Amino acid sequence: MNKILEKIEIPKGLIELLNKNPIPKLEEEITDFYFIKSDRLKDAQENYRVDEITGEDITGNEKGDWKKEWLVIGSGVADDPLFIDLGEESKEFPIYTAANGAGEWLPYKVSNSIPSFVKILKILNEMVKTQQFDGEEFLDKIDKYTDTLGVWEEEVEMLDEMLLDGMNEVIYAGDE
């Protein structure tokens, strides 16, 4: 393992939160979110904190740089990283994402905390499982778990398309 990665201190509080709040097993393949296992967290920082080829620190303090305080804890839509700011432990680590491959890292808050993120996914799962998914209702229900709905609005659009496609398959299959 790279020397820079070896020096990363993973807070015990983070590991406890991840262990207490696993991402629920989703009924359908409705989302690409996952958390990285705690014993793989240091390795997951490669290409964010450390250049994979040179092994050099690639963090910075300018706008658009990956910050030393950020720690990748999972992956989201389009394999964009889910990450936390190590300085926000008292808030149970709000979760952020940023577009991978955009040339700069512009963080976007996904949830107010790790437990809030898991609650959002449970709400999503329950609505899809019971075939009661309504995008506006979903966004209303999760509003208390996140200050920003943008990522979730994108997820709703994708789900609406996916569920509509599924409905069309059922309709067409019945016509045969």
N, C-alpha and C positions, 0 to 999 in steps of 0.2 A: 504494500500500500504506500502511496505517496506520503512523504513526510508532513506536508501541509495538512493532508486529510487525517493523518494519525493524531495531530494536535487538536483537532476539533473536539470540544467538550460537549457532549450531548447531555442536556439537563435531565436529571432523574424525573423531574416533574413532567417533562415531555414524554418520556417513555411510559410513565404511569398513565398519562392521558390517552396515548395511542392504544395502550393495552386495555384500558377501561372503555374505550369508544371505538371498537372496530367498525369498519364500514359494513353495513348490513349486506347479507347476501340478497341480491336483487332478483326479483321474480323473472324479469325479462332482461335482456341485454339492453337496458335503457340508458346507460351512461357508462363512460369510460373511467370514472374516478376510482382511484385506489391509493392506499397508504403503503409505504415501503416498510418492510419488517425492520424492527428497531436494530437488529444486528447488521443491517445493510445500509443504515443511514449515512455513515461516513462515505462509503463507496458511491452513494447516489449523488454526491456533491461534484463528482467529476464532470467536466464541461460546463459547470456553473461557477464553481469557486476555483477550480484548478484546470488548466489546459491538459487534455487527455494525452497529447503527444509530447509536449515539452515538460509537463509537470509543474509549470510555473503558476503562481498565484495570478488569477485574472480578475480579481475583485477590484473595485475602485470606489471613489466617493463622488464622482460626477453623475449628473442625471443620466439615466440609461445604463449605468454600470451595475453589475451584480455586486451587492453589498456583503461585506464580511459577516454581518449580523444575520443574514438570511440563510435558512437551512431548508433544503428540499426534503419534504416528508411524503410526497406522493406525486401522482400524475392525474391530469384532468382531461378535458376535452382536447382533442387533437394532440395529445401527448404534451400539452403545456404543463410546466411544473406547478405543483401545489407546494407552497413554501410558507414558512413562518419567519418572524423576526425574533431572534433569541432574547431580545430585550423586553418582550411582551408576555413573559411567563405569568405575571400577576393577572393578566386578562385571559388566561388559559389559551394562549397563542391563537390570535385571529389567523385565518388562513387567507393567503393571497395567491394569485396566479399572474402570469404574464405570458405574452405570445412568444413561443419558441421560434427562433429563426428570424425575428423581426429586425435584428441589428442593434436593438437596445432593449433593456429590461424596464418596462413600465408597469409597476405593480398595480393590481386591481384586487380589492378585497372581495373574497368569496363568502366568508362567514365571520361572525364576531368571535368565534372560538372553535377549538376542535370539537367539543361536545355539540355546539350549534350546527356545525357542518354535518355531523352524523344525524342529528335530528332532521335536518333538511332532507337528507337522503332517505330517511325512514318515511317521511311524509310523502315524498315522491314515489317510493316503492309501494306504499299502501294505496295510493290513488291509482297507480297503474294496475296493481294486483286485483283490486276490486272493480276494475274497469270504470272507475269514476273520475278519470283524469280530466281536469278542466284547468287550463293554463292560468287564467285569472285567479281562480280559487287557490291554486297552488302558490302563486306569488303572494296572495294575501296571507296565506298560512305561514309562509316562511319569513315574512317581513320582519318579525321580531328577532330573527336569528342572523340577520345580515343588514348592514347599513346600505348596501348597494345591490341592486337586483340585476344588473346588466348581464353577468355570466348566466344567471338563471333564466333571464328572458331569452337568451340564445338557446339554452337547453330546452325551454318550452317550445320554441319554434321547431327545433329538431324533433322533439317528441310528437308534436302535432303532426308533422309530416310522416313520421314513422307510423304512428297510430292510424292516420288516414290511409296510408299505403296498406296497412294490415287489414283495415276495413274493406278496402277495394278488393284485396285478394279474396276475402270471404265472399263478397258480393259476386265477383267473377267466377269463383269456384262453384257457387250455387247456380249459376247460369248454365253450366255445362251439363 
